[in-house]
Every structure is written in structure tokens, then in C-alpha cells.
Amino acid sequence: MSSVGFDTPDAAPGIRLSGARLHYEGVALFDNLSLNLPAGRTSCLLGPSGVGKSSLLALLAGLNAAAEGKIEASDGAALQGRVAWMAQQDLLLPWLNVQDNVTLGDRLRRQPPKHARRLHLLEQVGLAERADSVPAALSGGMRQRVALARTLYENQPVIFMDEPFAALDAVTRLELQDLAGGLLAGRTVLLVTHDPLEALRLGHHLLVLTGRPARISEAFAPPGMPPRAPDDPSLLALQARLLAALRRKEGA
Ligand SMILES: Nc1ncnc2c1ncn2[C@@H]1O[C@H](COP(=O)(O)OP(=O)(O)OP(=O)(O)O)[C@@H](O)[C@H]1O
């Protein structure tokens, strides 16, 4: 923990999901699905469109009333109230400036904003100079930086991210990956992405979800620590392995 005391939350727990079941209109999306998210690590979840990645995130966050399954944190406490969320859309409120968007959670909780924490995060994402700008005055990459700062402002030990950088151009995406890779360190993160390179750059662990009902068909840890360099030659072979897993038909 830093001297200012708010860089990292209390110890991030590991998460275990077991016996997950989810049916939509008689079709089993998950049937007895299990997975582990290691404590303080980033797990990246890949899978073909429609396989159920977003549904799995919602299930783990306790947001899907139709789903069944046991969700356990390694410290024995409930996950509820310890999860922050970041989506593909920045979800910034257009009538609030950057700093008020970062502290939106406090506003919704009717609590005063934590000024030092807000400034610290805006500095970390390189937007301290734009604290008074409205979202419409920012580029897409800047807006996602604000969204990242808002997610981190919540200072939760667990973070679920649903394709957070998918809408960005390739170079901005690499920059945001570097930024996120540093700022998410120490938290238990589940990041859904369609981009094998993004998963290989940011993940301590990679999971591939395929089939119906969906199952984890690949799970491995790339060498080295994230954020990995995009031109790291060892990632190329792993990228091919991921693409093959994503293209494999169910049961093949
Ligand atoms: N509320 C719902 N009611 C009925 N079907 C749903 C509902 N939500 C999701 N589905 C279906 O469940 C399947 C999985 O959806 P989900 O969004 O979880 O997939 P995904 O892997 O995240 O897809 P993508 O990569 O395209 O975002 C899809 O076939 C979707 O149409």
C-alpha cells in the first residue's frame, strides 16, 4: 500500500465458481460450469461471440437472478460490495465534468468526493489537466481513461471488465492496456476480451470459454508478468494457440 494509503484495497480474494447453471428460453448456456480466479491476479476470458462471457461476468457479480451456482471468495467473506465494474462503453454522464464523473459513485452514495484520491487517479491516467472538461471534449481513449479512473476510485479488490478497450483504435488500445496492466496490479480481475493479444498482454491466466453448454476448453498462464510487450516473440505462438481454440468447433 502506498504512503497515501489508497493505491490498493485490502487483500484481494481468490474467487471460485462451482455448479453454475443458466438457461435462456430452454437452452442451457451453462450447465455445472466451474472456474477459479486466482487472488490478486488478472484472468482473461476469451470465447466466440454469444458463448456467454458477459452472462458469466453478470453471474459472478450476482446480477443475474435467473442463474444458479456457488460463488465463494477465498477469504470466506461475501463478494457483494467488493466488486467494481468497467464496460466497453465509457458510461460517462455527459453533463458532468471529468472529475465529477470519476467520483460519481460517491455522488450516488450521497458522500463527499475524496479530493486527494481523485487527483491522484487523474494524474495516474494522465488527465489531471482535463479535470474540468466534459466528456464530449475528450477523445475515445481519454474517455476510457476516465472510466478506468472511475473504476479504480471505487477501490474494490475485485474488478470485472467487459471488453473495456474494444472500441479503441489499435495504438490507443495498446496504451490503455499498459496503463491498466500497471494500475490493476494486486487486484483480482476478470477481463472479458475478443482480442487474443490483449489477453496475452494483460492476463496472468487465460481462460477460453467454448460450446453450449459452455465450458472452459483452454486454461493456461503465459510466461512472464503482465503487461507484456506486444512484440514479445513468445506471445506469437500462444496467439496461434488461442485462435485455434476459438475456432475449434464444439466437440472437435
Ligand atoms: N436476457 C437474455 N434473455 C435471453 N437470452 C439471452 C439473454 N442474455 C443473453 N442471452 C443469450 O445468451 C447468449 C450469450 O450471451 P452473452 O452476451 O453472455 O455472450 P457473449 O459471449 O458475451 O457475447 P459477445 O461476445 O457477442 O458479447 C446469447 O445467445 C444471447 O443471445
The ligand as an ORCA input file, in Angstrom:
! r2SCAN-3c Opt
* xyz 0 1
  N     -31.668    -11.869    -21.047
  C     -31.494    -12.768    -22.000
  N     -32.532    -13.495    -22.461
  C     -32.385    -14.438    -23.406
  N     -31.196    -14.736    -23.972
  C     -30.124    -14.044    -23.560
  C     -30.210    -13.025    -22.553
  N     -28.957    -12.526    -22.351
  C     -28.148    -13.196    -23.179
  N     -28.827    -14.098    -23.910
  C     -28.271    -15.010    -24.903
  O     -27.260    -15.768    -24.260
  C     -26.156    -15.977    -25.147
  C     -24.897    -15.477    -24.501
  O     -24.923    -14.043    -24.439
  P     -23.681    -13.224    -23.876
  O     -23.942    -11.776    -24.125
  O     -23.386    -13.653    -22.493
  O     -22.499    -13.753    -24.835
  P     -21.050    -13.149    -25.069
  O     -20.127    -14.317    -25.152
  O     -20.739    -12.123    -24.040
  O     -21.235    -12.490    -26.494
  P     -20.432    -11.294    -27.203
  O     -19.028    -11.753    -27.300
  O     -21.081    -11.177    -28.541
  O     -20.610    -10.068    -26.344
  C     -26.509    -15.302    -26.448
  O     -27.054    -16.253    -27.322
  C     -27.577    -14.290    -26.041
  O     -28.457    -14.044    -27.108
*
